[in-house]
Structure formats: C-alpha cells, structure tokens
C-alpha cells in the first residue's frame, strides 16, 4: 500500500513534531524548510503529488489559501484544534491552514483520518 504523503509548511520553519505524528501513523512527511515555508505549500504539494498539506501561521490560513488560489487545492483555514482538522480531512479538504500548532498528536490524527475516510 502506498503511503499517505503529507506536506508540512510552517511560517517559522518548524513542523518537525507534526512530521513525527504523520510518520507514527504510517505516512510520509515532507517538511518545507525555512522561514515563510507556509507560502510554498501549494508548490510543494503539486511537485510531490501530496495527498494533503498542512500550513501553519499565526492567522491560520495564508499558505492554504495560496495553495487554493494557485493550484485549486480545496482549502480550509483558521483551524485551531485536532477535531477541526479531522473534520476537514473527512470533508475532503486538501490544504489545511492552522494557527501555530506543531504537535505530534495533530500529525498522527490527520494521517489516521485520511487513511480512514479517504484512502
């Protein structure tokens, strides 16, 4: 079975905790390095043929909206907790915009939700 491929784009160049959660759930995590990574979400999702992407910034939406505008990925933003992210995956969103929430729990829950509802 092919792994779920998840792109992680964090405004401050982080995302390693979410990546650990994605990998713990059996997914492949691609963390975009460097400051401002959130605005590269759509580019890397397209390049890597990702199943979904997670963008983190203070406002919770810039990277996801940019991915939608540039590549028509179905985006949702201003997500602030794990259940909201799981619901977004269940409802077919591909680019998820969160406030700063670099937690292993989030990566694991989103990957598990993708496997349950969409694979």
Residue pairs with C-beta under 8 A, 6 or more apart in sequence:
3 26
3 27
3 28
4 22
4 25
4 26
4 27
4 28
4 51
4 52
4 111
4 114
4 115
4 119
5 27
5 28
5 30
5 48
5 49
5 50
5 51
6 22
6 27
6 28
6 29
6 30
6 50
6 51
6 52
6 53
6 54
6 107
6 110
6 111
6 114
7 30
7 32
7 41
7 44
7 45
7 48
7 50
7 52
7 53
7 54
8 15
8 18
8 19
8 22
8 29
8 30
8 31
8 32
8 53
8 54
8 56
8 107
9 15
9 32
9 37
9 38
9 39
9 40
9 41
9 44
9 53
9 54
9 55
9 56
9 63
10 31
10 32
10 37
10 38
10 55
10 56
10 57
10 100
10 102
11 35
11 36
11 37
11 38
11 56
11 57
11 58
11 62
11 63
11 100
12 35
12 56
12 100
13 33
13 34
13 35
13 36
13 37
14 56
14 102
15 31
15 32
15 37
15 54
15 56
15 102
16 31
16 102
17 102
17 103
17 104
17 107
18 29
18 54
18 101
18 102
18 103
18 104
18 106
18 107
19 29
19 31
19 107
20 29
20 104
20 107
21 103
21 104
21 105
21 106
21 107
21 108
21 109
21 110
21 111
22 28
22 29
22 107
22 108
22 110
22 111
23 29
23 107
24 104
24 107
24 108
25 107
25 108
25 109
25 111
25 112
25 115
26 111
26 115
27 107
27 111
27 114
29 107
30 44
30 48
30 50
31 37
32 40
32 41
32 44
37 63
38 55
38 56
38 57
38 62
38 63
38 66
39 62
39 63
39 66
40 63
41 53
41 54
41 55
41 63
41 64
41 66
41 67
41 95
42 53
42 63
42 66
42 67
42 68
42 70
42 71
42 73
42 95
43 70
44 50
44 53
45 52
45 53
45 67
45 71
45 73
45 94
45 95
46 71
51 94
51 114
51 118
52 89
52 93
52 94
52 95
52 96
52 110
52 114
53 63
53 64
53 67
53 73
53 94
53 95
53 96
54 85
54 96
54 98
54 106
54 107
54 110
55 61
55 62
55 63
55 64
55 67
55 77
55 95
55 96
55 97
55 98
56 63
56 97
56 98
56 99
56 100
56 101
56 102
57 63
57 97
57 99
57 100
58 99
58 100
59 77
59 78
59 99
60 77
60 78
60 79
60 80
60 97
60 98
60 99
61 77
61 78
61 97
62 77
62 97
63 95
63 97
64 73
64 75
64 76
64 77
64 95
64 96
64 97
65 75
65 77
65 97
67 73
67 75
67 94
67 95
68 74
68 75
68 95
73 94
73 95
74 92
74 93
74 94
74 95
75 93
75 94
75 95
75 96
75 97
76 88
76 91
76 93
76 95
76 96
76 97
77 96
77 97
78 97
78 99
79 85
79 88
79 96
79 97
79 98
79 99
80 98
80 99
80 101
81 101
82 105
82 106
82 109
85 96
85 98
85 106
85 109
85 110
85 113
86 109
86 110
86 113
88 96
89 96
89 110
89 113
89 114
89 117
89 118
90 113
90 117
92 118
96 110
98 106
